[in-house]
Amino acid sequence: MTKIPNILTIIPARGGSKGIPRKNIRHLSGKPLIKYTIEAALKSNFIGQKRIVVSTDDDEIAEISRESGVLIPSMRPPKLATDTAKAIGVVKHMLTEMESLDSCKYPIIVYLEPPSPLRLPEDIDNCIELFLHKKPGSVVSVQKADQFHPILMKKIENGKLNPIWKEEPEGVPRQLYEPKAYMRNGAVYVIRRENIIKGIFYGEPIIPYLMPDERSVCIDTMLDWYTAEAMILSKSKSND
């Protein structure tokens, strides 16, 4: 059996979310949003028994995370908890903290964002398997962008609607637009330590992991929230 390198899983969860205040601990279908991500991580075959940490600046998020079974090695510095703070700074801070704490290196980092509550443990495992097999700069989960294809994007110039990229074909279903388009869904990122140390998040090449729409809801607005809630309820009813 192939030896799996050390893997550090980081779940970012700051307290100052703007679109939906206190989003990370707001109850979605009966439990805090962040618990969906924590539970998926704990059930993963690759990372469930390894280091899973939450990066937060918020005491209540930290308490819920600890109660859910993951580690808070230290609180996130205020400069990394602003609206403009970048993910790479958060990852680098936690990577440094954990390597100092554990006296080891973590060559692989799994980054799981709480606004994607519908990902499955299998999605995490499939991304890690892709990373181990292909050895890319990173693996990033994506979904088809039929409803958000670049051809649909417009700009307004002098009161007129013009294409940002190229003219939209008439009478063609969105599913048939070419080239096929995909967008990050925020569910899973598998990245390299060596790139993070250099100040690079993704690296090259980036390998995609395609997820279906029903597991790709990323909650940024209340409409996203209601969509996720409806899908969880629908799945619950189908399992009864």
N, C-alpha and C positions, 0 to 999 in steps of 0.2 A: 504494500500500500504506500502511495506517495505521501511523504511527510508534508503537511500543510504549514506554510510559514506563519509566523505570528501575525495575527490580524487584530487591528484596533478598530472598533466600531464607534463612531461619533454621531450623536444625535444632537443637532443644534436647536436650542429652544430659548430664545430671549423673552423677556417679560413684556417688552414694549411694542407688541404688534399693533399696527395702525388700522388696517382694513377691518379686522374683527378684534376689538380690544380683548386682551387676555385669552387669545385664541387657543394657545397651547394647552390650557387647563380648562377651557370651556367644555361642558359636557356634550358630547356627540352620541346620541342614542344611548345615554346612560353612563358614559364614562369619559374622563378627560381625553381630549384629542391625542395628547402625547402618548397615552397608554397603548393606542393601536400600534404605533411604531415600536414601542418598547416590547410589546408582546410578540410582534412579528420577528424582531431581532432575537429574542430569547428562544423562539421556536425554530430558528434557523439551524440546520445541521452543521454549518460551518462556523457560525459565530455565537451560537447559543451558550456554549460553555467557555467562551473566551471573554476578553475585556470589552465590555459595552459601557460607554460613558455618555453622560449628558452634559453638554456645555451650556450653561445658563448663568444669567446675572440675577435671577429671581429666586427668592427664598421659597416661595410656595411651589414653584415648578421643581425646585431641588428636592423638596420634601416628598412630593408625589412621585418623583422619579426614584428616589431611594426606596420608598415603600413598594414600588413596582419591581424592585430587584436589580437596579443598575447603580453604577458608581457616579458620584460627583466628587472628583478628586480636588477641585478648587472652583471657586466662583469665577465666572468670566469677567475680565477687566472691563470697566465702563466704555473704554475706547473701542472695544470689539462688540459692543451691544447697541450701537447706533444704527439709524436707518441706512447709513452709507457704508457700514462696515462690510468687508468682503469675506466670502466663505473661506478663502485661503488663509486669512489671518486667524480665523476661529480654529481651523484645522491645525495650523502650525502651532498655535498656543497649546492646544490640548495634546498634540503629539509630543511636544517638548515636555509637558508636565508628566505625561504617562511614562515616557522613556526614562525620565529621571526617577520617578516613583518605583518603577518595576526593574530598573537597571538592565534594560534590554532595548533592542530596536524593534520597531513594527514596520516591516517593509510594505505591508498592505494595509490600506485604510478603507473602511466602508463608511460611507457618509449617507445617513438616512434622515430625510426631512419630515417632521411631524405633519405638515399639511397634506401628506399623501397617505391617508389612513387605510386605503383599500388594497395596498400591496400585500402579497402573501409571502410567507417565509420562503416558499419555492422561488419566488422572484429574486429574492436576495441570493439564494443558493445558486440559481442559474447564472446570475451575473458574476458571482465569484468563480464558478466553474469556467465561464468564458474567459475570465481574466487569467486563470491558471493555465488554461489550454492555449490561448492566443498570445499571451504575454504582451499586451498592448500598453500604450501609455495610460489608458483608462477604459473602463466600461461604463456606459451611461444608458439608463433606461429611457425609452422613447415610446411615443404613440403615433399613429397615423395622423396627419394633419389635413384630412379631407375638408373639414369645416373651417380650417384656418390656413388654407393653402396660400402661398405668397401671391398667386395670381389674383386673389380676392382683395389684396391690400391696395388701398387707394390713397391719394393725397389731394388736397384741395389747393388749387393754384388759380388766383384771380377769379375766385368764385366758381371754378369749374372742377369737376371730378376727373382726375387723371390717374393712370396706373403708376404705382411705385416701381414695378418691375417690368411687366409687359401686358399687352392687351388681354383681357379675359375672353376666352373663346365663347361664342354664342351657341346655346343649345347643347352644350357638353356637360354631362353630369359631373359633379365635383370629384367623384371617385375615379374619373377617367382623366383628370388633369395630369399633364406631364411637365416636368419629371415628377415622380412621386415625392411627396414631401412628408417629413417627420419632424416632431418637436419633442424636446425634453419634457418629461412629465414630473420630474423632481422626486421620483420614488427611490431610486438606487443609484449611487455612484461608487465605483470601486477605483481607487486611485493609488499612485505610487508614492512612497515616502521620499524617494530621491527627487521627484519632481517638486513636492511640497517644500522640501528644504531649499530648492533653487528658486522658489517663488512662483512655481507653475502649478496650476490646479489639474488640468486635463492631460497635458502631454500629448504625444503623437505615437501611433495612431489612436483614434478614439473608436472603440468597437460599440455598436448599438445593441441594446437588448430590447426587442419589441414587445410591448405589453398591450393588452386589449383596452379599449376605452373604459370598460366597466371597472377596471382596476387602476385607472390613470387619473382619477379625479384629484386635482391639486387645489386645496381650499385657500383662495385668496379673498373671496367675497362671500356675502351671505347667500347669493345664488348658488355658489359652489357648495356651501355648507348644506343647504336644503337638498341639493342633488345627492351629496354623499349620504345624508340621513335617509333619503328615500331608497337609495340602493342598498343600504344596510338593512332597512326594514323589509325590502323585497326579498333579499337573500335569507333573512330570518324566517319569513313566511314560507319560502320554498323548502326550507330545511325541516319545517314542522311536519 
